[in-house]
Structure formats: structure tokens, C-alpha cells
Amino acid sequence: PQLGWYVSHWSGDASGTANPIAVVAGAQARVTAHFLRDVTPPQISGVQALASSRRATVIWATDEAASGRLEWGRTPAYGHVVETTVLRTSHVATISDLSPGELIYYRVRSTDAAN
């Protein structure tokens, strides 16, 4: 399916929600794929910041494949972005060139193909 759509279920001579399915070539079979638009944004969980003396690595998970964006800064206005457009469920972003003990502010965001 196109980005933003997913197979919700199969009907006819195949049934269920598994994707993909196997269909025997040459058999007289009628199979219909039913699609739904993905309108639910990914849910973010497990956000952690792992700090060392000069860097911080932020990790988080999403419940579906999504891009990852870490906004960070030395003030609550952020000002810096680390971003990937690769759709995945495990996300990692690293902030470099920090001073030991430095306070930073950050937030993570993720979007999927539909949102």
C-alpha cells in the first residue's frame, strides 16, 4: 500500500490480518485486501537520556515505524535539532560537545508516514 495506508484484513478465499499472505498461483481464488488510512500518530515511550562527560545520548521507542526528532538546547527555547527521516521503532540521537555537568533541555518527537 501507499504510505499512510495499511492492510486491515483479507476477505474472499483468504482471511485474517496477517500481512503478507501466501496465495497459490494458478488456483481459482478470489482474494480482496481491505485498506485503512493510518490516522493515529505514533505513541512515544521509554525516553531515556544517557550522559557521559562530553555527550548525551537520548533513546526512545515508538509503537509504529516513525521518524525521530530530538530538539535540545541550553535554554527551554531549545534551538538545536538532531533528526532522522528513516521510519523505525527504536530511536537514538546524540548530543555532542557538552561540558561536564552542563544542564540541557530536550524533547523528542516522532511522526509516521500519515501524520
FILOGU-495455 format. One record per atom (N, C-alpha, C): residue in three letters; chain; x, y, z. Coordinates in steps of 0.001 Angstrom, whole numbers, always signed. Atoms other than C-alpha are relative to their C-alpha. Layout:
residues N
<residu->ala; chaine->A; X->X; Y->Y; Z->Z>
...
end
This chain:
residues 115
<residu->pro; chaine->A; X->+817; Y->-1209; Z->+0>
<residu->pro; chaine->A; X->+0; Y->+0; Z->+0>
<residu->pro; chaine->A; X->+855; Y->+1265; Z->+0>
<residu->gln; chaine->A; X->-690; Y->-1284; Z->-28>
<residu->gln; chaine->A; X->+938; Y->+3637; Z->-309>
<residu->gln; chaine->A; X->+280; Y->+402; Z->+1441>
<residu->leu; chaine->A; X->-281; Y->-507; Z->-1332>
<residu->leu; chaine->A; X->+2482; Y->+5457; Z->+2640>
<residu->leu; chaine->A; X->-1257; Y->+595; Z->+597>
<residu->gly; chaine->A; X->+1171; Y->-506; Z->-680>
<residu->gly; chaine->A; X->-167; Y->+6274; Z->+5193>
<residu->gly; chaine->A; X->-1192; Y->-939; Z->-27>
<residu->trp; chaine->A; X->+1061; Y->+1009; Z->+66>
<residu->trp; chaine->A; X->-2284; Y->+3186; Z->+4440>
<residu->trp; chaine->A; X->+552; Y->-1331; Z->+475>
<residu->tyr; chaine->A; X->-426; Y->+1336; Z->-405>
<residu->tyr; chaine->A; X->-2154; Y->-344; Z->+5823>
<residu->tyr; chaine->A; X->-1105; Y->-1004; Z->-292>
<residu->val; chaine->A; X->+972; Y->+1078; Z->+219>
<residu->val; chaine->A; X->-3849; Y->-3693; Z->+5174>
<residu->val; chaine->A; X->-673; Y->-289; Z->+1325>
<residu->ser; chaine->A; X->+717; Y->+294; Z->-1247>
<residu->ser; chaine->A; X->-6551; Y->-4116; Z->+7797>
<residu->ser; chaine->A; X->-403; Y->-1466; Z->+64>
<residu->his; chaine->A; X->+358; Y->+1417; Z->+18>
<residu->his; chaine->A; X->-7706; Y->-7585; Z->+6687>
<residu->his; chaine->A; X->-209; Y->-464; Z->-1443>
<residu->trp; chaine->A; X->+225; Y->+644; Z->+1290>
<residu->trp; chaine->A; X->-8291; Y->-10008; Z->+3812>
<residu->trp; chaine->A; X->-1391; Y->-622; Z->+8>
<residu->ser; chaine->A; X->+1287; Y->+696; Z->+93>
<residu->ser; chaine->A; X->-11566; Y->-11427; Z->+2538>
<residu->ser; chaine->A; X->-26; Y->-833; Z->-1277>
<residu->gly; chaine->A; X->+108; Y->+914; Z->+1127>
<residu->gly; chaine->A; X->-12747; Y->-13973; Z->-14>
<residu->gly; chaine->A; X->+590; Y->-1346; Z->+384>
<residu->asp; chaine->A; X->-613; Y->+1297; Z->-265>
<residu->asp; chaine->A; X->-10661; Y->-17144; Z->-205>
<residu->asp; chaine->A; X->+1184; Y->+83; Z->+953>
<residu->ala; chaine->A; X->-1017; Y->-180; Z->-1041>
<residu->ala; chaine->A; X->-8206; Y->-15713; Z->+2314>
<residu->ala; chaine->A; X->-652; Y->+832; Z->+1100>
<residu->ser; chaine->A; X->+560; Y->-783; Z->-1095>
<residu->ser; chaine->A; X->-8958; Y->-14290; Z->+5720>
<residu->ser; chaine->A; X->+1101; Y->+293; Z->+1006>
<residu->gly; chaine->A; X->-949; Y->-331; Z->-1045>
<residu->gly; chaine->A; X->-7202; Y->-12767; Z->+8666>
<residu->gly; chaine->A; X->+631; Y->+1354; Z->-216>
<residu->thr; chaine->A; X->-660; Y->-1307; Z->+27>
<residu->thr; chaine->A; X->-4966; Y->-9796; Z->+9299>
<residu->thr; chaine->A; X->+1492; Y->-87; Z->-290>
<residu->ala; chaine->A; X->-1431; Y->+152; Z->+271>
<residu->ala; chaine->A; X->-1505; Y->-11257; Z->+8586>
<residu->ala; chaine->A; X->+360; Y->+680; Z->-1315>
<residu->asn; chaine->A; X->-454; Y->-651; Z->+1218>
<residu->asn; chaine->A; X->+482; Y->-9329; Z->+6025>
<residu->asn; chaine->A; X->+1512; Y->-138; Z->-71>
<residu->pro; chaine->A; X->+682; Y->+469; Z->+1203>
<residu->pro; chaine->A; X->+1837; Y->-10557; Z->+3728>
<residu->pro; chaine->A; X->-629; Y->-1383; Z->+199>
<residu->ile; chaine->A; X->+556; Y->+1351; Z->+7>
<residu->ile; chaine->A; X->-101; Y->-13721; Z->+2904>
<residu->ile; chaine->A; X->+526; Y->-713; Z->-1235>
<residu->ala; chaine->A; X->-422; Y->+800; Z->+1155>
<residu->ala; chaine->A; X->+749; Y->-16559; Z->+525>
<residu->ala; chaine->A; X->-1239; Y->-429; Z->-771>
<residu->val; chaine->A; X->+1087; Y->+421; Z->+880>
<residu->val; chaine->A; X->-1533; Y->-17236; Z->-2441>
<residu->val; chaine->A; X->+612; Y->-925; Z->-1036>
<residu->val; chaine->A; X->-511; Y->+982; Z->+947>
<residu->val; chaine->A; X->-1058; Y->-20294; Z->-4653>
<residu->val; chaine->A; X->-335; Y->+448; Z->-1422>
<residu->ala; chaine->A; X->+193; Y->-411; Z->+1387>
<residu->ala; chaine->A; X->-554; Y->-19288; Z->-8296>
<residu->ala; chaine->A; X->-739; Y->-1085; Z->-760>
<residu->gly; chaine->A; X->+729; Y->+942; Z->+828>
<residu->gly; chaine->A; X->-2923; Y->-20927; Z->-10770>
<residu->gly; chaine->A; X->-1283; Y->-504; Z->+631>
<residu->ala; chaine->A; X->+1228; Y->+444; Z->-661>
<residu->ala; chaine->A; X->-5608; Y->-21669; Z->-8196>
<residu->ala; chaine->A; X->-1106; Y->+1004; Z->-298>
<residu->gln; chaine->A; X->+1147; Y->-873; Z->+188>
<residu->gln; chaine->A; X->-9071; Y->-20290; Z->-8804>
<residu->gln; chaine->A; X->-370; Y->+582; Z->+1358>
<residu->ala; chaine->A; X->+246; Y->-605; Z->-1306>
<residu->ala; chaine->A; X->-9151; Y->-17952; Z->-5836>
<residu->ala; chaine->A; X->-287; Y->+1481; Z->-178>
<residu->arg; chaine->A; X->+279; Y->-1433; Z->-38>
<residu->arg; chaine->A; X->-10569; Y->-14542; Z->-5125>
<residu->arg; chaine->A; X->+398; Y->+504; Z->+1376>
<residu->val; chaine->A; X->-495; Y->-566; Z->-1251>
<residu->val; chaine->A; X->-8746; Y->-12524; Z->-2504>
<residu->val; chaine->A; X->-101; Y->+1521; Z->-110>
<residu->thr; chaine->A; X->+116; Y->-1451; Z->-33>
<residu->thr; chaine->A; X->-9530; Y->-8949; Z->-1568>
<residu->thr; chaine->A; X->+739; Y->+528; Z->+1217>
<residu->ala; chaine->A; X->-695; Y->-683; Z->-1095>
<residu->ala; chaine->A; X->-7243; Y->-6760; Z->+504>
<residu->ala; chaine->A; X->-795; Y->+1245; Z->+358>
<residu->his; chaine->A; X->+727; Y->-1162; Z->-489>
<residu->his; chaine->A; X->-9004; Y->-4162; Z->+2643>
<residu->his; chaine->A; X->+1002; Y->+929; Z->+684>
<residu->phe; chaine->A; X->-970; Y->-968; Z->-489>
<residu->phe; chaine->A; X->-7026; Y->-999; Z->+3412>
<residu->phe; chaine->A; X->-676; Y->+1048; Z->+872>
<residu->leu; chaine->A; X->+443; Y->-1111; Z->-834>
<residu->leu; chaine->A; X->-7411; Y->+1650; Z->+6093>
<residu->leu; chaine->A; X->+1082; Y->+1065; Z->+13>
<residu->arg; chaine->A; X->-947; Y->-1118; Z->-107>
<residu->arg; chaine->A; X->-5803; Y->+5056; Z->+6325>
<residu->arg; chaine->A; X->+499; Y->+73; Z->+1442>
<residu->asp; chaine->A; X->-599; Y->-146; Z->-1323>
<residu->asp; chaine->A; X->-3412; Y->+5445; Z->+9249>
<residu->asp; chaine->A; X->-188; Y->+1443; Z->+449>
<residu->val; chaine->A; X->+251; Y->-1350; Z->-509>
<residu->val; chaine->A; X->-4708; Y->+8446; Z->+11203>
<residu->val; chaine->A; X->+474; Y->+156; Z->+1439>
<residu->thr; chaine->A; X->-471; Y->-26; Z->-1383>
<residu->thr; chaine->A; X->-3152; Y->+7598; Z->+14565>
<residu->thr; chaine->A; X->+1490; Y->+322; Z->+44>
<residu->pro; chaine->A; X->-1433; Y->-299; Z->-103>
<residu->pro; chaine->A; X->+154; Y->+9281; Z->+15400>
<residu->pro; chaine->A; X->+710; Y->-1039; Z->+855>
<residu->pro; chaine->A; X->-738; Y->+969; Z->-808>
<residu->pro; chaine->A; X->+2898; Y->+7098; Z->+16863>
<residu->pro; chaine->A; X->+45; Y->+416; Z->+1470>
<residu->gln; chaine->A; X->-109; Y->-245; Z->-1439>
<residu->gln; chaine->A; X->+3000; Y->+6770; Z->+20643>
<residu->gln; chaine->A; X->+1457; Y->-156; Z->+408>
<residu->ile; chaine->A; X->-1393; Y->+0; Z->-448>
<residu->ile; chaine->A; X->+6379; Y->+7583; Z->+22212>
<residu->ile; chaine->A; X->+66; Y->-560; Z->+1407>
<residu->ser; chaine->A; X->-190; Y->+571; Z->-1339>
<residu->ser; chaine->A; X->+7632; Y->+5602; Z->+25202>
<residu->ser; chaine->A; X->+1482; Y->-230; Z->+259>
<residu->gly; chaine->A; X->-1357; Y->+399; Z->-378>
<residu->gly; chaine->A; X->+10784; Y->+4698; Z->+27097>
<residu->gly; chaine->A; X->+1069; Y->+1039; Z->-230>
<residu->val; chaine->A; X->-994; Y->-1056; Z->+239>
<residu->val; chaine->A; X->+12523; Y->+8071; Z->+26755>
<residu->val; chaine->A; X->+1043; Y->-24; Z->+1120>
<residu->gln; chaine->A; X->-1109; Y->+2; Z->-953>
<residu->gln; chaine->A; X->+15945; Y->+7968; Z->+28426>
<residu->gln; chaine->A; X->+1138; Y->+853; Z->-545>
<residu->ala; chaine->A; X->-1207; Y->-740; Z->+362>
<residu->ala; chaine->A; X->+18975; Y->+10251; Z->+28411>
<residu->ala; chaine->A; X->+1174; Y->-644; Z->+723>
<residu->leu; chaine->A; X->-1191; Y->+645; Z->-541>
<residu->leu; chaine->A; X->+22345; Y->+8560; Z->+28928>
<residu->leu; chaine->A; X->+1170; Y->+971; Z->-180>
<residu->ala; chaine->A; X->-1020; Y->-1037; Z->+66>
<residu->ala; chaine->A; X->+25045; Y->+11084; Z->+29774>
<residu->ala; chaine->A; X->+1385; Y->-551; Z->+279>
<residu->ser; chaine->A; X->-1414; Y->+223; Z->-306>
<residu->ser; chaine->A; X->+28813; Y->+10853; Z->+29643>
<residu->ser; chaine->A; X->+606; Y->+1396; Z->+165>
<residu->ser; chaine->A; X->-611; Y->-1288; Z->-326>
<residu->ser; chaine->A; X->+31334; Y->+13629; Z->+30243>
<residu->ser; chaine->A; X->-201; Y->+1071; Z->-1070>
<residu->arg; chaine->A; X->+65; Y->-1009; Z->+1060>
<residu->arg; chaine->A; X->+31016; Y->+15343; Z->+26828>
<residu->arg; chaine->A; X->-1177; Y->-192; Z->-958>
<residu->arg; chaine->A; X->+1122; Y->+260; Z->+903>
<residu->arg; chaine->A; X->+27855; Y->+13929; Z->+25250>
<residu->arg; chaine->A; X->-1173; Y->-574; Z->+765>
<residu->ala; chaine->A; X->+1197; Y->+638; Z->-526>
<residu->ala; chaine->A; X->+24328; Y->+12775; Z->+25904>
<residu->ala; chaine->A; X->-659; Y->-750; Z->-1148>
<residu->thr; chaine->A; X->+715; Y->+798; Z->+981>
<residu->thr; chaine->A; X->+22544; Y->+10012; Z->+24037>
<residu->thr; chaine->A; X->-1420; Y->-173; Z->+491>
<residu->val; chaine->A; X->+1413; Y->+109; Z->-347>
<residu->val; chaine->A; X->+18757; Y->+10101; Z->+24045>
<residu->val; chaine->A; X->-600; Y->-1129; Z->-822>
<residu->ile; chaine->A; X->+640; Y->+1130; Z->+670>
<residu->ile; chaine->A; X->+16815; Y->+6943; Z->+23230>
<residu->ile; chaine->A; X->-1492; Y->+22; Z->+316>
<residu->trp; chaine->A; X->+1436; Y->+152; Z->-220>
<residu->trp; chaine->A; X->+13095; Y->+6329; Z->+22826>
<residu->trp; chaine->A; X->-551; Y->-1000; Z->-1000>
<residu->ala; chaine->A; X->+661; Y->+979; Z->+855>
<residu->ala; chaine->A; X->+10660; Y->+3926; Z->+21213>
<residu->ala; chaine->A; X->-1339; Y->+569; Z->-466>
<residu->thr; chaine->A; X->+1339; Y->-317; Z->+480>
<residu->thr; chaine->A; X->+7518; Y->+4310; Z->+19126>
<residu->thr; chaine->A; X->-725; Y->-1308; Z->-287>
<residu->asp; chaine->A; X->+782; Y->+1214; Z->+192>
<residu->asp; chaine->A; X->+4691; Y->+1821; Z->+18730>
<residu->asp; chaine->A; X->-212; Y->-353; Z->-1465>
<residu->glu; chaine->A; X->+35; Y->+284; Z->+1430>
<residu->glu; chaine->A; X->+4924; Y->+2011; Z->+14933>
<residu->glu; chaine->A; X->+1187; Y->+706; Z->-648>
<residu->ala; chaine->A; X->-1134; Y->-610; Z->+693>
<residu->ala; chaine->A; X->+7583; Y->+2922; Z->+12388>
<residu->ala; chaine->A; X->-236; Y->+1498; Z->-158>
<residu->ala; chaine->A; X->+128; Y->-1463; Z->+4>
<residu->ala; chaine->A; X->+8212; Y->+6666; Z->+12623>
<residu->ala; chaine->A; X->+1368; Y->+645; Z->-132>
<residu->ser; chaine->A; X->-1237; Y->-772; Z->+8>
<residu->ser; chaine->A; X->+10824; Y->+9355; Z->+12086>
<residu->ser; chaine->A; X->+331; Y->+400; Z->+1429>
<residu->gly; chaine->A; X->-392; Y->-432; Z->-1333>
<residu->gly; chaine->A; X->+12750; Y->+10684; Z->+15055>
<residu->gly; chaine->A; X->+578; Y->+1406; Z->-35>
<residu->arg; chaine->A; X->-492; Y->-1375; Z->-84>
<residu->arg; chaine->A; X->+13461; Y->+14262; Z->+16093>
<residu->arg; chaine->A; X->+287; Y->+331; Z->+1458>
<residu->leu; chaine->A; X->-401; Y->-456; Z->-1325>
<residu->leu; chaine->A; X->+15389; Y->+15429; Z->+19152>
<residu->leu; chaine->A; X->+247; Y->+1499; Z->-99>
<residu->glu; chaine->A; X->-217; Y->-1439; Z->-95>
<residu->glu; chaine->A; X->+15105; Y->+19126; Z->+19929>
<residu->glu; chaine->A; X->+676; Y->+248; Z->+1336>
<residu->trp; chaine->A; X->-726; Y->-216; Z->-1246>
<residu->trp; chaine->A; X->+17595; Y->+20360; Z->+22520>
<residu->trp; chaine->A; X->+627; Y->+1387; Z->+11>
<residu->gly; chaine->A; X->-679; Y->-1283; Z->-131>
<residu->gly; chaine->A; X->+19263; Y->+23455; Z->+23855>
<residu->gly; chaine->A; X->+434; Y->+259; Z->+1426>
<residu->arg; chaine->A; X->-481; Y->-392; Z->-1332>
<residu->arg; chaine->A; X->+20852; Y->+25193; Z->+26793>
<residu->arg; chaine->A; X->-1018; Y->+862; Z->+745>
<residu->thr; chaine->A; X->+1132; Y->-712; Z->-603>
<residu->thr; chaine->A; X->+17583; Y->+27068; Z->+27438>
<residu->thr; chaine->A; X->-1269; Y->-753; Z->-391>
<residu->pro; chaine->A; X->+1255; Y->+664; Z->+374>
<residu->pro; chaine->A; X->+13929; Y->+25940; Z->+27313>
<residu->pro; chaine->A; X->-479; Y->+330; Z->-1418>
<residu->ala; chaine->A; X->+356; Y->-315; Z->+1386>
<residu->ala; chaine->A; X->+13752; Y->+27504; Z->+23826>
<residu->ala; chaine->A; X->+622; Y->-1007; Z->-987>
<residu->tyr; chaine->A; X->-696; Y->+1013; Z->+808>
<residu->tyr; chaine->A; X->+15872; Y->+24546; Z->+22532>
<residu->tyr; chaine->A; X->+957; Y->+666; Z->-972>
<residu->gly; chaine->A; X->-882; Y->-657; Z->+951>
<residu->gly; chaine->A; X->+17462; Y->+25826; Z->+19309>
<residu->gly; chaine->A; X->+832; Y->-940; Z->-849>
<residu->his; chaine->A; X->-771; Y->+976; Z->+775>
<residu->his; chaine->A; X->+19198; Y->+22638; Z->+18089>
<residu->his; chaine->A; X->-891; Y->-1200; Z->-308>
<residu->val; chaine->A; X->+806; Y->+1151; Z->+417>
<residu->val; chaine->A; X->+17769; Y->+19648; Z->+16229>
<residu->val; chaine->A; X->+915; Y->-1112; Z->-503>
<residu->val; chaine->A; X->-601; Y->+1206; Z->+567>
<residu->val; chaine->A; X->+19003; Y->+16100; Z->+15589>
<residu->val; chaine->A; X->-1179; Y->-805; Z->-536>
<residu->glu; chaine->A; X->+1189; Y->+594; Z->+618>
<residu->glu; chaine->A; X->+16654; Y->+14396; Z->+13135>
<residu->glu; chaine->A; X->+369; Y->-1098; Z->-979>
<residu->thr; chaine->A; X->-111; Y->+1026; Z->+1031>
<residu->thr; chaine->A; X->+16260; Y->+11273; Z->+11034>
<residu->thr; chaine->A; X->-1374; Y->-212; Z->-609>
<residu->thr; chaine->A; X->+1271; Y->+245; Z->+679>
<residu->thr; chaine->A; X->+13587; Y->+10646; Z->+8425>
<residu->thr; chaine->A; X->-235; Y->-1483; Z->-256>
<residu->val; chaine->A; X->+163; Y->+1443; Z->+152>
<residu->val; chaine->A; X->+14147; Y->+6880; Z->+8409>
<residu->val; chaine->A; X->-1088; Y->-465; Z->+966>
<residu->leu; chaine->A; X->+1095; Y->+481; Z->-835>
<residu->leu; chaine->A; X->+10986; Y->+5196; Z->+9699>
<residu->leu; chaine->A; X->+439; Y->-1257; Z->+741>
<residu->arg; chaine->A; X->-383; Y->+1136; Z->-841>
<residu->arg; chaine->A; X->+11766; Y->+2867; Z->+12623>
<residu->arg; chaine->A; X->-725; Y->+101; Z->+1334>
<residu->thr; chaine->A; X->+659; Y->-10; Z->-1312>
<residu->thr; chaine->A; X->+10504; Y->+1951; Z->+16115>
<residu->thr; chaine->A; X->+973; Y->+262; Z->+1139>
<residu->ser; chaine->A; X->-1024; Y->-312; Z->-1008>
<residu->ser; chaine->A; X->+13792; Y->+2392; Z->+18036>
<residu->ser; chaine->A; X->+786; Y->+1210; Z->-478>
<residu->his; chaine->A; X->-607; Y->-1264; Z->+392>
<residu->his; chaine->A; X->+15298; Y->+5868; Z->+18018>
<residu->his; chaine->A; X->+1163; Y->+341; Z->+919>
<residu->val; chaine->A; X->-1191; Y->-408; Z->-743>
<residu->val; chaine->A; X->+18715; Y->+7170; Z->+19090>
<residu->val; chaine->A; X->+490; Y->+1315; Z->-594>
<residu->ala; chaine->A; X->-571; Y->-1269; Z->+443>
<residu->ala; chaine->A; X->+20053; Y->+10716; Z->+18912>
<residu->ala; chaine->A; X->+1069; Y->+414; Z->+1012>
<residu->thr; chaine->A; X->-1123; Y->-367; Z->-865>
<residu->thr; chaine->A; X->+23352; Y->+12016; Z->+20298>
<residu->thr; chaine->A; X->+274; Y->+1501; Z->-84>
<residu->ile; chaine->A; X->-395; Y->-1400; Z->-120>
<residu->ile; chaine->A; X->+24230; Y->+15499; Z->+21501>
<residu->ile; chaine->A; X->+1470; Y->-2; Z->+385>
<residu->ser; chaine->A; X->-1448; Y->-20; Z->-247>
<residu->ser; chaine->A; X->+27972; Y->+16201; Z->+21367>
<residu->ser; chaine->A; X->+445; Y->+1372; Z->+483>
<residu->asp; chaine->A; X->-654; Y->-1250; Z->-402>
<residu->asp; chaine->A; X->+30346; Y->+18899; Z->+22622>
<residu->asp; chaine->A; X->-653; Y->+658; Z->+1209>
<residu->leu; chaine->A; X->+545; Y->-530; Z->-1245>
<residu->leu; chaine->A; X->+28783; Y->+19285; Z->+26055>
<residu->leu; chaine->A; X->+1125; Y->+176; Z->+1008>
<residu->ser; chaine->A; X->-946; Y->-162; Z->-1101>
<residu->ser; chaine->A; X->+30643; Y->+20491; Z->+29122>
<residu->ser; chaine->A; X->-431; Y->-902; Z->+1144>
<residu->pro; chaine->A; X->+373; Y->+852; Z->-1129>
<residu->pro; chaine->A; X->+30785; Y->+18184; Z->+32150>
<residu->pro; chaine->A; X->-938; Y->+733; Z->+962>
<residu->gly; chaine->A; X->+964; Y->-570; Z->-926>
<residu->gly; chaine->A; X->+27785; Y->+18849; Z->+34400>
<residu->gly; chaine->A; X->-938; Y->+1021; Z->-608>
<residu->glu; chaine->A; X->+828; Y->-1016; Z->+650>
<residu->glu; chaine->A; X->+26104; Y->+21111; Z->+31845>
<residu->glu; chaine->A; X->-1467; Y->-423; Z->-21>
<residu->leu; chaine->A; X->+1429; Y->+236; Z->+39>
<residu->leu; chaine->A; X->+22315; Y->+21388; Z->+32041>
<residu->leu; chaine->A; X->-506; Y->+265; Z->-1411>
<residu->ile; chaine->A; X->+625; Y->-204; Z->+1303>
<residu->ile; chaine->A; X->+20429; Y->+20899; Z->+28780>
<residu->ile; chaine->A; X->-1488; Y->-317; Z->+115>
<residu->tyr; chaine->A; X->+1427; Y->+259; Z->+111>
<residu->tyr; chaine->A; X->+16748; Y->+20879; Z->+27869>
<residu->tyr; chaine->A; X->-207; Y->-767; Z->-1294>
<residu->tyr; chaine->A; X->+251; Y->+745; Z->+1222>
<residu->tyr; chaine->A; X->+15357; Y->+18405; Z->+25366>
<residu->tyr; chaine->A; X->-1424; Y->-520; Z->-30>
<residu->arg; chaine->A; X->+1269; Y->+702; Z->+201>
<residu->arg; chaine->A; X->+12218; Y->+16873; Z->+23913>
<residu->arg; chaine->A; X->+144; Y->-824; Z->-1263>
<residu->val; chaine->A; X->-18; Y->+862; Z->+1174>
<residu->val; chaine->A; X->+11619; Y->+14096; Z->+21411>
<residu->val; chaine->A; X->-1371; Y->+57; Z->-677>
<residu->arg; chaine->A; X->+1218; Y->+37; Z->+797>
<residu->arg; chaine->A; X->+9066; Y->+13936; Z->+18636>
<residu->arg; chaine->A; X->+164; Y->-1083; Z->-1056>
<residu->ser; chaine->A; X->-21; Y->+988; Z->+1072>
<residu->ser; chaine->A; X->+8166; Y->+11250; Z->+16135>
<residu->ser; chaine->A; X->-1273; Y->+131; Z->-803>
<residu->thr; chaine->A; X->+1165; Y->+12; Z->+886>
<residu->thr; chaine->A; X->+5857; Y->+11207; Z->+13139>
<residu->thr; chaine->A; X->+96; Y->-1193; Z->-925>
<residu->asp; chaine->A; X->+15; Y->+1113; Z->+966>
<residu->asp; chaine->A; X->+4793; Y->+8391; Z->+10874>
<residu->asp; chaine->A; X->-351; Y->+540; Z->-1376>
<residu->ala; chaine->A; X->+245; Y->-415; Z->+1372>
<residu->ala; chaine->A; X->+4050; Y->+8458; Z->+7179>
<residu->ala; chaine->A; X->-1318; Y->+747; Z->-159>
<residu->ala; chaine->A; X->+1319; Y->-611; Z->+123>
<residu->ala; chaine->A; X->+467; Y->+9597; Z->+7790>
<residu->ala; chaine->A; X->-148; Y->+1272; Z->+818>
<residu->asn; chaine->A; X->+208; Y->-1147; Z->-894>
<residu->asn; chaine->A; X->+995; Y->+12268; Z->+10441>
<residu->asn; chaine->A; X->+1110; Y->+1021; Z->-173>
end
